[in-house]
């Protein structure tokens, strides 16, 4: 998906922070480690809504994470793996860069397709690649925390890029979680009634058809799965810890193991002071 031939991000950051970001980007370029930028920088390029960044989000294929972290460690930066299945951090004083290779719920794993459809852009004076708008939408769709809900970001992405998105790839990305995409399409139609054409009719038809046919994941019914944990790491803990539901992030319904979920829950509780 290409929004333009050449795109630029103009988010203002402190000079010290910008120098750190540029050094990280330069280091990966020199080491030949493929990467993409996401987060506020990519969102600003796609939507022209900026000024919200507190860090830099680097997206890497899982196979390249160790090389990237080692390269930055050799250059004197502190590096840490915060979650083995999706997140690392590079630190310089109070500034940090997130190294992302998946998602907290385990579903949006960075693969070669992300790189095949990445968009070229200019960020901080560097020619870089941005994560595709489709994969940005896919990963953001599952963020429905009490303290953070990315629904507005998704609506804005569809408004500016919906006509050129690869909707077939996007629908396929959601797989068994197609109802989450349907929910966001319904919200988009409510938010922008004059812009329904930005979502192809066949997408609504296919997703509403599944809902109308009463499509049921029988295995999930039989196992009493709660998929709410793929949307919020905190708000559905009572369901899986006390009410007898199976955590939807767990294999085979999700992609995580028990240890991954335990670590993610512990990290969440520390972050939120629970």
C-alpha positions as CSV (number, residue, x, y, z in Angstrom):
1,X,0.0,0.0,0.0
2,X,1.5,3.3,-1.1
3,X,0.0,6.6,0.1
4,X,2.6,8.7,-1.8
5,X,5.9,8.2,-3.7
6,X,7.9,9.8,-0.9
7,X,6.7,10.7,2.5
8,X,8.1,12.7,5.4
9,X,7.5,12.8,9.1
10,X,7.9,16.1,10.8
11,X,7.3,15.3,14.4
12,X,9.3,17.6,16.7
13,X,11.5,16.0,19.4
14,X,14.2,17.4,21.6
15,X,17.6,17.7,19.9
16,X,19.1,15.2,22.3
17,X,16.4,12.7,21.6
18,X,16.6,13.2,17.9
19,X,20.3,12.6,18.0
20,X,19.7,9.4,19.8
21,X,17.1,8.2,17.3
22,X,19.3,9.1,14.4
23,X,22.3,7.2,16.0
24,X,20.1,4.1,16.4
25,X,18.9,4.3,12.8
26,X,22.4,4.8,11.5
27,X,23.7,1.9,13.5
28,X,21.2,-0.5,12.0
29,X,21.9,0.8,8.5
30,X,25.6,0.3,9.0
31,X,25.0,-3.2,10.4
32,X,22.7,-4.1,7.5
33,X,19.8,-5.0,9.8
34,X,16.5,-4.5,8.0
35,X,14.0,-2.4,10.0
36,X,10.8,-0.4,9.7
37,X,9.5,2.5,11.7
38,X,6.0,2.5,13.2
39,X,4.4,4.2,16.1
40,X,3.8,8.0,16.1
41,X,6.2,8.6,13.2
42,X,4.4,6.3,10.8
43,X,1.0,7.4,12.0
44,X,1.8,11.0,11.4
45,X,3.0,10.2,7.9
46,X,-0.2,8.3,7.0
47,X,-2.7,10.6,8.7
48,X,-1.0,14.0,9.2
49,X,-1.8,13.7,12.9
50,X,1.4,14.3,14.8
51,X,3.0,15.6,17.9
52,X,2.3,12.6,20.1
53,X,5.6,10.6,20.2
54,X,7.4,9.7,23.4
55,X,9.7,7.1,21.9
56,X,10.7,5.6,18.6
57,X,9.1,2.3,17.5
58,X,11.4,0.1,15.4
59,X,9.8,-3.0,13.8
60,X,12.1,-5.9,13.1
61,X,11.7,-9.5,11.9
62,X,12.2,-11.8,14.9
63,X,15.2,-13.4,13.3
64,X,17.1,-10.0,13.3
65,X,16.3,-8.9,16.9
66,X,19.4,-10.3,18.5
67,X,21.7,-8.7,15.9
68,X,20.0,-5.3,16.3
69,X,20.3,-5.4,20.1
70,X,23.9,-6.5,20.0
71,X,24.8,-3.8,17.5
72,X,23.3,-1.1,19.8
73,X,24.9,-2.6,22.9
74,X,28.3,-2.5,21.3
75,X,27.7,1.3,20.7
76,X,27.3,1.8,24.4
77,X,23.5,1.8,24.8
78,X,21.7,-0.2,27.4
79,X,19.5,-2.9,25.8
80,X,16.9,-5.1,27.5
81,X,14.4,-7.7,26.4
82,X,11.1,-6.7,28.1
83,X,9.1,-9.6,26.6
84,X,10.6,-12.5,24.8
85,X,7.7,-12.9,22.3
86,X,7.5,-9.3,21.1
87,X,9.4,-6.4,22.8
88,X,12.9,-5.1,23.5
89,X,14.2,-1.7,24.5
90,X,17.2,0.4,23.7
91,X,17.9,3.2,26.3
92,X,19.9,6.4,26.5
93,X,19.3,8.3,29.7
94,X,15.6,9.0,29.8
95,X,15.1,8.3,26.1
96,X,14.3,4.9,24.7
97,X,13.6,3.1,21.5
98,X,11.1,0.2,21.4
99,X,12.2,-2.8,19.4
100,X,9.0,-4.5,18.3
101,X,8.8,-7.9,16.5
102,X,5.3,-9.0,17.5
103,X,2.5,-7.9,19.7
104,X,1.7,-8.2,23.4
105,X,-1.2,-10.6,22.7
106,X,1.0,-12.7,20.4
107,X,-1.1,-12.3,17.3
108,X,0.6,-9.7,15.1
109,X,4.0,-11.3,14.5
110,X,6.3,-9.3,12.2
111,X,7.0,-11.4,9.1
112,X,8.4,-10.9,5.6
113,X,5.1,-9.6,4.3
114,X,5.4,-6.5,6.4
115,X,8.7,-5.7,4.7
116,X,7.3,-6.5,1.2
117,X,4.6,-3.9,1.6
118,X,6.5,-1.3,3.7
119,X,6.3,2.3,2.5
120,X,9.4,4.5,1.8
121,X,9.6,7.7,3.8
122,X,12.0,10.3,5.1
123,X,12.2,10.5,8.9
124,X,14.8,12.6,10.7
125,X,16.7,13.0,7.5
126,X,17.0,9.3,6.8
127,X,15.4,7.3,4.0
128,X,13.5,4.6,5.8
129,X,10.6,2.2,5.5
130,X,7.4,2.5,7.4
131,X,5.3,-0.4,8.5
132,X,2.4,-0.9,6.1
133,X,-0.9,0.8,7.0
134,X,-2.7,-2.5,6.8
135,X,-0.4,-4.1,9.4
136,X,-0.6,-1.0,11.6
137,X,-4.4,-1.3,11.5
138,X,-4.2,-5.0,12.2
139,X,-2.0,-4.6,15.3
140,X,-3.8,-1.5,16.6
141,X,-7.2,-3.2,16.3
142,X,-6.6,-5.3,19.4
143,X,-5.6,-2.5,21.7
144,X,-8.7,-1.9,23.9
145,X,-7.3,-1.3,27.4
146,X,-8.9,0.7,30.1
147,X,-6.1,3.3,29.8
148,X,-5.7,3.1,26.0
149,X,-8.0,2.4,23.1
150,X,-6.7,2.8,19.6
151,X,-10.1,2.9,17.9
152,X,-9.7,6.6,16.8
153,X,-6.3,5.7,15.2
154,X,-8.0,3.0,13.2
155,X,-10.8,5.2,12.0
156,X,-8.3,7.9,10.9
157,X,-6.2,5.3,9.1
158,X,-9.2,4.0,7.2
159,X,-10.3,7.6,6.4
160,X,-7.0,8.5,4.8
161,X,-5.8,5.2,3.3
162,X,-8.9,3.0,3.1
163,X,-9.3,3.4,-0.7
164,X,-5.8,2.1,-1.4
165,X,-5.5,-0.5,1.3
166,X,-5.1,-4.2,0.4
167,X,-8.3,-5.3,2.1
168,X,-8.0,-8.9,1.1
169,X,-4.7,-9.1,2.9
170,X,-6.1,-7.3,5.9
171,X,-9.1,-9.6,6.2
172,X,-6.9,-12.6,5.9
173,X,-4.6,-11.2,8.6
174,X,-7.4,-11.3,11.1
175,X,-8.2,-14.9,10.4
176,X,-10.4,-16.4,13.2
177,X,-10.5,-12.9,14.8
178,X,-12.4,-11.4,11.9
179,X,-15.1,-10.1,14.2
180,X,-12.6,-7.5,15.6
181,X,-12.2,-6.1,12.1
182,X,-16.0,-6.1,11.6
183,X,-16.4,-4.1,14.9
184,X,-14.0,-1.4,13.7
185,X,-15.7,-1.2,10.3
186,X,-19.1,-0.7,12.0
187,X,-17.5,2.0,14.2
188,X,-16.0,3.6,11.1
189,X,-19.4,3.8,9.4
190,X,-20.8,5.4,12.6
191,X,-18.0,7.9,12.8
192,X,-17.9,8.8,9.1
193,X,-21.3,8.2,7.5
194,X,-20.2,10.2,4.5
195,X,-17.1,8.1,3.9
196,X,-18.4,4.6,3.8
197,X,-16.9,4.2,0.4
198,X,-13.4,4.0,1.9
199,X,-14.2,0.5,3.0
200,X,-15.1,-1.8,0.0
201,X,-18.6,-3.2,0.0
202,X,-17.3,-6.7,-0.4
203,X,-15.5,-6.4,3.0
204,X,-18.8,-5.5,4.8
205,X,-20.6,-8.2,2.8
206,X,-18.1,-10.9,3.7
207,X,-17.8,-10.0,7.4
208,X,-21.5,-9.4,7.9
209,X,-22.2,-12.6,6.1
210,X,-20.1,-14.5,8.6
211,X,-21.9,-12.8,11.5
212,X,-25.3,-13.3,9.9
213,X,-24.7,-17.0,9.2
214,X,-24.0,-17.4,12.9
215,X,-20.4,-18.4,12.2
216,X,-19.2,-20.2,15.4
217,X,-15.7,-21.3,16.4
218,X,-17.0,-24.6,17.8
219,X,-13.6,-25.5,19.3
220,X,-13.6,-22.2,21.2
221,X,-17.2,-22.9,22.4
222,X,-16.3,-26.4,23.6
223,X,-13.2,-25.1,25.5
224,X,-15.0,-22.1,26.9
225,X,-12.4,-19.7,25.5
226,X,-12.4,-16.0,26.4
227,X,-10.8,-14.0,23.6
228,X,-11.1,-10.8,25.6
229,X,-7.5,-11.2,26.7
230,X,-6.4,-10.6,23.2
231,X,-8.0,-7.1,23.5
232,X,-7.0,-6.2,27.1
233,X,-4.3,-7.8,29.1
234,X,-5.9,-6.6,32.4
235,X,-9.6,-6.3,32.1
236,X,-10.4,-10.0,31.3
237,X,-8.1,-11.5,34.0
238,X,-11.1,-12.2,36.3
239,X,-12.6,-14.3,33.5
240,X,-9.5,-16.6,33.1
241,X,-8.3,-16.5,36.7
242,X,-11.6,-16.9,38.5
243,X,-14.5,-17.8,36.2
244,X,-13.1,-20.8,34.5
245,X,-12.6,-19.5,31.0
246,X,-9.6,-20.5,28.9
247,X,-7.3,-17.7,27.9
248,X,-7.7,-16.9,24.2
249,X,-4.0,-16.0,23.9
250,X,-3.0,-19.6,24.6
251,X,-2.1,-22.1,21.9
252,X,-3.8,-23.5,19.9
253,X,-6.3,-20.6,19.8
254,X,-3.6,-18.0,20.1
255,X,0.1,-18.2,19.7
256,X,1.4,-17.8,23.3
257,X,2.5,-20.3,25.9
258,X,1.7,-20.2,29.7
259,X,5.1,-18.6,30.4
260,X,4.6,-15.8,27.9
261,X,1.3,-14.9,29.4
262,X,2.6,-15.0,33.0
263,X,5.4,-12.7,32.1
264,X,3.1,-10.3,30.2
265,X,0.7,-10.2,33.1
266,X,3.5,-9.6,35.6
267,X,4.9,-6.7,33.4
268,X,1.4,-5.2,33.1
269,X,0.8,-5.3,36.8
270,X,4.1,-3.5,37.4
271,X,3.3,-0.9,34.8
272,X,-0.2,-0.2,36.1
273,X,0.8,-0.5,39.8
274,X,-1.7,-3.4,40.3
